[in-house]
Amino acid sequence: PEQGYDVLFAGRLIEHKNVDVLLDAFDEVADDQDATLGIVGDGPERERLESTQKSLTHADRVEFLGFLDDYDDVLGHMRAADVFASPSTREGFGITFVEAMAADCTVIAADHPDSAADEVIDDAGFLVDPTVESLTETLDAALGGKRPPTNPVERAQRYDWDAVADQAEAAYQRAIDGSW
């Protein structure tokens, strides 16, 4: 991609992803930081979110990129971004978090009982309350250069496919042996 975004979101545009929280938080941060936000993905909330965007002070710094067919394009955007922010309150394993950590993004995710984000990210990113206030504070710090205690790239290596395959194999073996 020609243009990199400072902050990136990638995911389905559905309610519990809380992209509206991200839009509002980004708008506040953009008062002080010369930053841009790229939103990758599509979904039922897109129209509503685009109308929210129009009401933002810094609407011109937010771009909806739609669904990207080629996943390499998503990875390219991740590599260009400084921060990957996804305040989703319902997240399974969250492969996008791993990809973003592997791309050396500062990952910001929501700390929520219905999300596995905390297990995936641990302290290689920042977990926030899914509120505008909490996200604004952390986004501002991350754009200002604050980095998590653990290196995200090293953390992501735990999830490379060989490691995942080895872990799965060991788990299946225990199940077969009955030593579960």
C-alpha positions in Angstrom: 0.0 0.0 0.0 1.2 3.5 -0.9 -0.1 5.1 2.2 0.6 3.7 5.7 -1.7 4.5 8.6 -0.4 5.2 12.1 -3.2 3.3 13.6 -4.9 0.3 12.1 -8.1 -1.7 12.8 -8.8 -4.9 10.9 -11.9 -7.0 11.5 -15.6 -7.4 10.7 -17.6 -4.2 11.2 -20.0 -5.6 13.8 -21.3 -4.1 17.0 -19.2 -5.8 19.6 -16.0 -4.8 17.8 -16.6 -1.3 19.2 -15.1 0.5 16.2 -17.2 3.6 17.2 -15.2 3.7 20.5 -12.0 3.6 18.4 -13.3 6.4 16.2 -14.1 8.7 19.1 -10.9 7.9 20.9 -8.8 8.5 17.8 -10.6 11.8 17.2 -9.5 13.0 20.7 -5.9 11.8 20.2 -5.7 13.5 16.8 -6.1 16.8 18.5 -2.5 16.5 19.7 -1.0 13.8 17.5 -0.6 14.1 13.7 -1.9 10.6 13.2 -4.1 8.7 10.7 -6.4 5.7 11.2 -7.1 3.0 8.6 -10.1 0.7 9.1 -9.9 -2.6 7.2 -13.0 -4.7 7.0 -16.7 -4.6 6.1 -19.9 -5.5 7.8 -23.4 -4.4 8.8 -22.1 -1.5 10.9 -20.1 0.1 8.1 -22.7 2.7 7.1 -23.4 3.8 10.6 -19.6 4.0 11.3 -19.1 6.0 8.2 -21.7 8.5 9.3 -20.1 8.7 12.7 -16.8 9.4 10.9 -18.4 12.4 9.2 -19.1 14.0 12.6 -15.5 13.7 13.7 -13.3 16.8 14.0 -10.5 14.9 12.2 -12.7 12.9 9.8 -10.2 13.5 7.0 -7.6 11.4 8.9 -9.8 8.3 9.0 -10.2 6.0 6.0 -12.4 3.0 5.5 -10.5 0.6 3.3 -13.2 -2.0 3.0 -12.6 -5.7 2.8 -9.2 -6.5 1.4 -9.3 -9.7 -0.7 -5.6 -10.2 -0.5 -4.5 -10.9 3.0 -0.9 -9.8 2.1 -2.4 -6.3 1.7 -3.7 -6.5 5.3 -0.2 -7.6 6.5 1.3 -4.7 4.5 -0.9 -2.3 6.3 0.1 -3.9 9.6 3.8 -3.5 8.9 3.3 0.1 8.0 1.3 0.9 11.1 2.6 1.8 14.6 -0.4 0.8 16.5 -3.0 -1.9 16.0 -6.2 -1.2 18.0 -9.1 -3.5 18.3 -11.4 -2.7 21.3 -13.6 -5.8 20.5 -15.3 -7.3 23.6 -15.8 -10.7 22.0 -12.7 -12.2 20.5 -11.7 -15.9 20.1 -8.0 -16.7 19.6 -7.5 -13.5 17.7 -5.1 -14.3 14.9 -5.1 -10.7 13.9 -3.4 -9.8 17.2 -0.7 -12.3 16.6 -0.2 -11.0 13.0 0.0 -7.4 14.3 2.5 -8.4 17.0 4.6 -10.2 14.4 4.5 -7.0 12.4 5.9 -5.1 15.5 2.7 -3.1 16.1 1.9 -1.8 19.5 -1.3 -3.8 20.0 -4.2 -2.3 22.0 -7.1 -4.6 22.8 -10.1 -4.6 25.1 -9.8 -6.4 28.5 -13.1 -8.2 28.7 -14.2 -11.6 30.1 -15.6 -12.6 26.7 -12.3 -12.0 24.9 -9.2 -14.2 24.7 -7.1 -11.2 23.8 -5.4 -11.0 27.2 -4.2 -14.6 26.9 -2.9 -14.0 23.4 -1.3 -10.7 24.0 -0.3 -11.0 27.7 2.1 -8.0 28.4 3.3 -7.7 24.8 0.6 -5.1 24.2 -1.9 -3.0 26.1 -5.3 -4.1 27.4 -7.8 -1.4 28.1 -11.3 -1.0 29.2 -13.5 -0.7 26.1 -14.3 2.9 26.8 -13.4 6.0 24.9 -11.6 7.5 27.9 -9.4 4.4 28.5 -8.7 3.9 24.8 -7.8 7.6 24.3 -5.3 7.5 27.1 -3.5 4.4 25.9 -3.7 5.3 22.2 -2.1 8.7 23.0 0.7 7.0 24.9 1.3 4.4 22.2 1.5 7.0 19.5 3.8 8.9 21.7 6.2 5.9 21.6 5.2 4.0 24.7 5.9 0.3 24.2 4.7 -2.7 26.1 7.0 -4.5 28.6 7.4 -7.6 26.4 8.6 -7.4 22.8 5.5 -8.1 20.5 7.6 -9.8 17.8 9.1 -12.3 20.3 5.6 -12.9 21.8 4.2 -13.6 18.3 6.9 -16.2 17.7 5.2 -18.4 20.3 2.4 -18.6 17.8 4.2 -19.4 14.7 2.6 -22.3 12.9 5.4 -24.8 13.7 5.1 -23.9 17.4 1.3 -24.2 17.2 1.5 -27.5 15.4 3.9 -28.9 18.0 1.7 -27.8 20.8 -1.4 -29.3 19.1 0.5 -32.6 18.5 1.6 -32.7 22.1 -2.0 -32.1 23.3 -3.4 -34.8 20.9 -0.8 -37.2 22.1 -1.7 -36.6 25.7 -5.4 -37.2 24.8 -4.6 -40.4 23.1 -2.4 -41.6 26.0 -5.1 -40.7 28.4 -2.7 -38.5 30.3 -4.8 -35.4 29.7 
